Amino acid sequence: MKTLHKLLAHFTALSMLVCSCGKQSEKLSANDIASTATTLATNPDKVVIGYVPGWADVNAVTDAIDFNIVTHINLAFFAASSSGAVMSNGQPLYSDFGASQINYVVSKAHAKGRKVLASLGGGNPDPNAGNMAVLFRAANRSTFINNLAAFVTYFNLDGIDVDVEGDVLSTIKSEQNYAPFIAALRNKINPMGKLVTCATAAYDDGMIPSSAYAYLDFINIMSYDNGWGGTGNHSTYDAAVTHIQKFINSGAPASKLVLGVPFYGYKPTVGTGEISFSELLAKYGTAAAYVDEYDGYKYNGITTIESKTTYAAQHIKGVMIWELSQDVQGTYSLLQAVGRKINTPAN
């Protein structure tokens, strides 16, 4: 789990570093300087999807979002009870979000013409919640989906993002319940004007079944946390290109694919010593901003984020970010790096 309190704790120090590091600012070209001085706006044909976690300072993170760039917010995460209930007395069940936080994000995003989705599950679902694999079964599916429809209506959300992973996903796939659930969810909420999206890994066991592609608006590829337990970079440019091609080869339309990029890294191995991009810059200054490795930490710096975004802009629907509380504002913002490249025309 990632938290925002470290970001806030380091903000003052980081601001001083950005202001005082003259040599690093020399890395900005004239074009970069011009880009940061103008308003970046994502082309309507592309998407930039940013996750906002409920364990962060949600209002502060939302206030910092550049909605000229971000087109969709996925609120992470929500779960249901064993009976399929997702809220009680106007409050979500099994979520770090309260009703007031959801309403705050929705109000801010809708004022900018942007969309907000509730993301189900996550990599570490609440152990007290109902088993998602059981809720996906035919006997429970309709009740669960009806409750989700009521939930998105109550909070004026724009859809549901399905992020089931690990053993839960394996069970759902083995029982052949993933595509039927996604199809039924789409049939319920799409006529209401709501989206159905998913998050999926790119390794075989972690991929959603191709039979679900037709029922999804966006397929967010989690092209990070690769090589778990190893010492390499968990999210390289080459891996991103390979993962995109893997989904295309499996029949996924490029127009639905969204490349997930990380705003965090690890040291010494993938899965240990996690650090956000904001913490890296607070700790080491802006010398760590453009590279992908610093003092043993391996992550995505500005250059790689720009390169990945350029590729995504030219070949697929856009970029997804895990997650927005890990960024900094200003010149060294990774979100701004995305914004500079998301409209790159195809070669």
C-alpha positions, 0 to 999 in steps of 0.5 A, a space after each residue: 500500500 502506498 501512502 501520501 503522508 510521506 509526500 506531504 512530509 517531504 514537500 517543503 524539502 523537495 520544493 527547496 531542492 527544485 528551486 536551488 538545483 541550478 545544474 539540474 534545471 539546465 537539463 530542460 530544453 527550450 521546448 521543455 520550458 515552453 511546454 511547462 509554461 503552456 497549458 497541456 491538454 489531452 486530445 479527445 481521442 486519447 485517455 490519461 487514466 490516473 488512480 487515486 488511492 483511498 488511503 492517501 489524502 484524497 482531497 489534497 491529491 485531487 486538488 493537485 491533479 491537472 485535469 487538462 491532462 487527466 481524463 479519467 480518475 479510478 478510485 482505488 479500491 472498493 469491495 463488497 460484503 459476502 452478500 454483494 452489498 457495496 454500501 450501507 447508510 450512504 457510505 461505501 463498505 470495505 473501502 478507504 474512501 468515505 462518501 465525502 471524499 468520493 463526492 469531492 473527487 466527482 465534483 472536481 472532475 465533473 467540473 472539468 468534464 472528466 470522468 470518475 470510476 470506482 475500482 473493484 478489488 486491487 492487489 491486496 483486497 480487504 480480507 474481511 470483504 466478500 470473496 470476489 470469485 464467489 460474487 462473480 458466480 452466476 448465483 450471486 452475479 445479478 445481486 452484486 451487479 445491481 448493487 454496483 449499479 445502485 452505487 455508481 448512480 448514488 455517487 454519480 460515478 461514471 463507471 466501474 473498473 474491475 481490478 481482480 488479481 492473483 489467486 482471485 483472478 485465477 479462480 474466476 478464470 478457472 471457473 470461466 466466470 470473468 467474461 460472463 461477469 463483465 458482459 453482465 455488468 456492461 449490459 446493466 450499466 452501459 445503457 446508463 451511460 457508464 463505462 466498464 474497464 479493467 486492470 490486468 497484468 501482462 504475464 499469462 496467469 495474470 491476464 484477463 481472458 480474451 473473451 472479455 475484451 469485447 465487453 470492456 471500454 478500456 483495458 489497462 495494462 499493468 506494465 510494472 512490478 515485473 520480475 518480482 523478487 529480481 534485481 532488474 528494473 520492474 518497468 522498462 520501456 522494452 517490457 511496455 512495448 512487449 506487453 502491448 504487442 502481447 495483448 494485440 496478438 491476443 486479439 485486444 483492439 489497440 483502441 481499447 489498450 491503455 499502458 500502465 506506468 509506475 510513479 514509484 520504484 524499488 530497492 534492492 529487489 522488485 517488491 521490496 523497499 518501495 519508494 515513490 517518485 516524490 520521495 526519490 526527489 525529496 531524498 536525492 534532489 532533481 538529479 534523480 528526475 530524469 534517470 531510471 536508477 539512482 542509489 540502487 533504486 530502479 523506477 521510471 524517470 521523466 525521460 522514460 515516462 515521456 518515451 512510453 507515453 509517446 509510444 502509447 500515443 502513437 499505437 494505442 488509446 493512452 496511458 494509465 498511472 499508478 498512482 497520482 499521489 506519488 507525483 510532484 508538481 511543477 517542472 519535474 512532474 511525471 504527469 506533466 511529462 505524460 501531458 507533453 507527449 500524449 498527443 504525439 502523432 503516429 509515425 
